[in-house]
Amino acid sequence: VWSLVRRFDQPQKYKPFVSRCVAQGNLEIGSLREVDVKSGLPATTSTERLELLDDDEHILSIRIIGGDHRLKNYSSIISLHPEIIDGRPGTLVIESFVVDVPEGNTKDETCYFVEALIKC
């Protein structure tokens, strides 16, 4: 699972709402990616910055720094943990986020939208 999630330059491998990604830099802290989003969502592009990539602890963190969406000051942390699931070895993936609530929306509406994207 980590081999997919750690690919800052290829989020479309595990995020089905991403249609295209162009990464800049050497895929290190501070690298940027331009993400195109599939139609049907209230956005078409997102510019994102790699904040943390820890191969030992299996942690990836990104911050959205631009795009044509309403997610302001959004950042997320994804961490992977070995877990026994139904008696078999598996991986527990935890994604947490912080984001400002846009004007005209409630906290619940904003969380519902972001959580729906994460569940994709």
C-alpha positions in Angstrom: 0.0 0.0 0.0 2.8 2.4 0.9 4.3 2.0 -2.6 1.1 3.6 -4.0 0.4 6.2 -1.4 4.0 7.6 -1.3 3.9 8.5 -5.0 3.3 12.2 -4.7 3.7 12.4 -8.4 0.9 9.8 -9.2 -2.1 10.3 -6.9 -4.4 9.1 -9.6 -3.1 5.6 -8.9 -5.3 5.5 -5.7 -7.5 8.6 -6.0 -10.1 7.9 -8.7 -11.2 11.6 -8.8 -7.8 12.6 -10.1 -7.5 12.5 -13.9 -4.0 13.8 -14.3 -1.0 15.0 -12.3 2.1 16.8 -13.3 4.8 17.0 -10.6 7.7 19.5 -10.5 11.0 19.0 -8.8 12.7 15.9 -7.5 9.8 14.7 -5.3 11.3 16.0 -2.1 9.9 18.3 0.6 8.7 21.5 -1.2 8.0 19.8 -4.5 4.8 20.9 -6.3 2.2 19.0 -8.3 -0.6 20.3 -10.5 -3.6 18.0 -10.2 -6.5 17.8 -12.7 -9.8 16.6 -11.2 -12.4 14.6 -13.1 -15.6 16.4 -14.1 -18.5 16.3 -11.7 -16.7 17.8 -8.8 -16.7 21.5 -8.0 -13.2 22.1 -9.2 -10.9 21.3 -12.1 -7.4 21.9 -10.8 -5.5 21.9 -7.6 -1.9 23.0 -6.9 -0.3 21.0 -4.0 3.0 21.0 -2.1 4.7 18.0 -0.6 5.2 18.8 3.1 6.4 15.5 4.5 7.4 12.1 3.1 8.7 9.6 5.7 9.4 6.2 4.3 10.3 4.8 7.7 7.1 5.8 9.4 4.9 5.7 6.3 3.6 9.2 6.5 2.8 11.6 3.7 1.6 15.2 4.2 0.5 17.7 1.5 -0.8 21.3 1.5 -3.0 22.7 -1.1 -1.6 26.1 -2.2 -3.9 26.9 -5.2 -6.5 25.8 -7.6 -10.0 26.6 -8.7 -11.8 25.2 -5.6 -12.9 26.5 -2.3 -10.5 24.6 -0.1 -8.4 27.3 1.7 -5.5 26.5 4.0 -6.1 22.8 3.5 -3.5 20.3 4.6 -3.6 16.6 5.2 -1.6 13.8 6.7 -1.8 10.2 5.6 -0.3 7.5 7.7 -0.2 3.8 7.2 -0.2 1.2 10.0 0.1 -2.6 9.8 -3.1 -4.2 11.2 -4.7 -7.6 11.4 -8.0 -7.4 9.6 -10.3 -10.3 9.7 -7.4 -12.5 10.9 -5.2 -11.5 8.0 -2.3 -9.0 7.8 -3.5 -5.7 6.3 -3.0 -2.0 6.3 -4.9 0.7 8.2 -4.8 4.0 6.3 -5.6 7.1 8.3 -6.0 10.5 6.6 -6.6 13.6 8.7 -7.0 17.1 7.5 -7.5 20.7 8.5 -9.2 23.3 6.3 -10.8 26.7 6.7 -14.6 26.8 6.4 -15.4 28.9 3.2 -17.8 31.8 3.5 -21.4 30.6 2.9 -20.7 27.1 4.2 -20.9 25.5 7.6 -18.3 23.4 9.3 -20.4 20.3 8.8 -20.8 21.0 5.0 -17.1 21.5 4.6 -16.2 18.3 6.5 -18.8 16.3 4.6 -17.3 17.5 1.2 -13.7 16.7 2.2 -14.6 13.4 3.8 -16.4 12.4 0.7 -13.3 13.1 -1.4 -11.1 11.2 1.1 -13.5 8.2 0.9 -13.1 8.1 -2.8 
